[in-house]
Amino acid sequence: MTDESKKELKRQYRSDVEVVKDVLRDWDPIGVIPELLARGLPPSEYDSYAPHILGMLQRGCGVEEVADHLEFTCEEPMGLGRRTPLSMAHNAKIAADLVAWWKSKQ
């Protein structure tokens, strides 16, 4: 692999992570993004989750797996409590958006 092709892969990876970050800002399960933006702060609350989710997409995970991961993230690291029909529907929509975007790239 040439240095140029390595640079292109890194550039594409960074670009893909940014897309996932944008979708996660729409996800916003704790509702902080509007407040961060209103205060002139970067909307980076969920950015650390993007590389793992991108990896899931790269490995071929589907909507159900990504939605389950989003639910787990809400329950465990964020401590938002148990799944509800509303949270499951929201996470399924975000997961579907992510999987559709990823498949459109292929």
Secondary structure, DSSP 8 states (H G I E B T S, - for coil): --HHHHHHHHHHHHHHHHHHHHHHHHH-TT--HHHHHHTT----TTGGGHHHHHHHHHTT--HHHHHHHHHHHHHTTS---S--HHHHHHHHHHHHHHHHHHHHH-
